[in-house]
């Protein structure tokens, strides 16, 4: 990465041409539930991890892999192994030196069955990892790799802070995270904010002195805080607020690409909801445009990709709002209607819709769908859970009928973890043998056009199964004070190049 | 920028000239209506001209209402048709369309070169003449430097004479060959001779050629020998290993898209623009890139050029265009160095570096200058003129047109970061579509800047918006998508809950 040269920055500061240091305060809808890359499942966690931890490689601003904790590497002729020379002089936030044992420990921790990391898939291609000396690591692969550095972006953890490679979610590390990244966690504050300070021992120190993450679940309030200069950055702006913010000359908008789409996921482990006809009927009872209206403009999606994706199958239409056809479908599936829909066994059809409690927009959408479905004879029970309970009940125990959530993907838009039978993020328990085969074929593809065609077929097959009510995608925007300079936003991890930002 | 466009008001202003006075209690005195325009006001730019003298605007739009509505909405196709009896308006719309297609032609060259060269570097470029033929044509039509390198990879076959021709720097449109590329270029030839875009627009929806690929992987392609696969299967059967999944038995169709569509569409549109804007004295259609024919815009730069010569244009006045016309490097850069803008401190500098902060500073200076002009127009006190200016967001329109030109200039200097800064400050983020708020050029240039910065997937976002208004970009969407997938083949995707 062409980063600012420390000497030049110092010289410019001396001349008064740039203001080094300063505090950047940014808002998240919800604070990270955990600060441990082994268990990061939300974007707010991934963004914070980007400031605190580092991978062996990271994207440069042209999205090519460049060494972070690695100074150089050599790929073997058969492309089945590589030797990594680690960057010297790197220290953890507590001052301990980073070395090859940390890399070995991290890979083992990610793939430990005890850890059960949701990120385990990121090291599944690695066969062995060994420390040849404190600054040299050798990795062998399960098959030949053309550019293995592209897969070595996962965050490295400090071996000396753990007692075993089997790491539990409750490990004390979560409240005392320690990385090699440009910022270290200084404090978890009573108002759910997190204060981070510059890691002065970093090999390429950040310009900013401090970063503060503030949890502000009300989007209107977020915008006001930015306008009144109580924040310097919003990481996510709703479309409805774009017009207001772009008119403020003290604020600059930064579009970025997170490939995010909203959905209601059916719990396919439920015997009732395992019937695709019921799922399709419920989908047809929902006026998605009416759900979207309070949020602003967005594009409907008909499957698990955003419409600008190369994988999006434009021949698959979004399900049309058609309550009459939905009623016909339910009747054919053995359901009866007496003012309320009754299941074939005569019991009332009830749906429990789960969403996160600290997301204002999500609550609006759930209340809206409750109103819509109840007016069509379905009893809907909305349940709002805090972040920790959400992870436990929904992502862990799969205790829901319908869940409202939003997936964000990096530019690879790999939905394997969401829809493969064995996927670690397949929270709706979707399982289809043909889709499994297609997803594996796509993951192994070496021909880009074949992969594209395969994924378009996946889109079609998943849409036909209705495992989710696919809702919409919103353009992703950050908003920042114009006082923040040299801003380049990573399209997924957001803060990758924050060390270059100045105030 | 605070006023969103009200379509009802737009139609009112453009379709019913009597509305000019319906918005205010006190109609201006007749004396004001007949007032000779003050040259000092005209020098402020066409948006100020409309704000100060709305009757001029009303008279103009009364003549070709549908054309001006369409041009305001950046719908150039409709505008060209609607300006049937207005050669200046028609020339302006054709010129805007030509510049857009020129942008897309440049993009096509860049995207195809990146795609095929990246693929070739992996050593997995498909066998056959199709890939090098597309790459060579893309380089030729996009003014790239790799025509010869790609053309030399085309082996004997029906289209090899075409490869030979373009490797010698000659255009492919007149080559007779029986292959699929020859047939497509023959269509180009006929369309260019007739000055008719329609056949090319229809052809843009279809690939030049397709190849059906059976999915069966070659032995060992996945890094495992047949023996190793059998061993893994046996292990899986014993519950010791990962189940070896079989590939689904489906074919896929590889598509090769025409990379020269935009070159021909641009040339045809330039010819139409010159024919109209030069007063009908232009020579018959020919390749506009050759020579300086695009500078023949006499009707637009005449000292007494009407408002139609500059309304909604990136040049503030006809005098600015006259000054820029002999010096600009291409039609898409007209207006970049307008003298009236240089007086407010913008459009002056060369590009010393690809510095987005410098671009932002220039935009701040532009905004300050435009605010001063708005104040001057406001002080003139013509309420109806100000209403037109605000309702049609004319200052925003000029600002966006000029910043798009400046971004294009930055891209030609290979300063994509700077271009991106101009474009993000130019576009109306609250409206993610081509229309009155955002021109198609904004999205075409955004795609180019992002692609040049390695942001291939983000370039697709811009093309996706553009495709809604210009479905002929389908081939560009597909090749950009292929490139995005190719660049991610070695990556493991990440996903999180938002």
Interface residues (C-beta under 8 A of the other chain):
Chain A: X40 X41 X42 X43 X45 X46 X61 X62 X63 X64 X121 X122 X125 X143 X144 X145 X146 X147 X148 X150 X151 X236 X239 X242 X243 X246 X247 X249 X252 X253 X254 X255 X256 X257 X258 X259 X260 X297 X307 X308 X309 X310 X405 X406 X407 X408 X409 X410 X411 X412 X413 X414 X415 X416 X417 X418 X425 X434 X436 X437 X438 X440 X441 X444 X445 X446 X447 X448 X449 X450 X451 X452 X453 X454 X457 X475 X477 X482 X485 X486 X491 X492
Chain B: X1 X2 X4 X119 X122 X124 X126 X213 X215 X221 X222 X223 X224 X245 X246 X247 X248 X250 X252 X253 X254 X255 X357 X360 X367 X424 X425 X428 X429 X430 X432 X453 X454 X455 X456 X457 X458 X460 X461 X463 X464 X478 X480 X481 X482 X483 X484 X485 X486 X487 X488 X489 X490 X491 X492 X493 X494 X495 X496 X497 X498
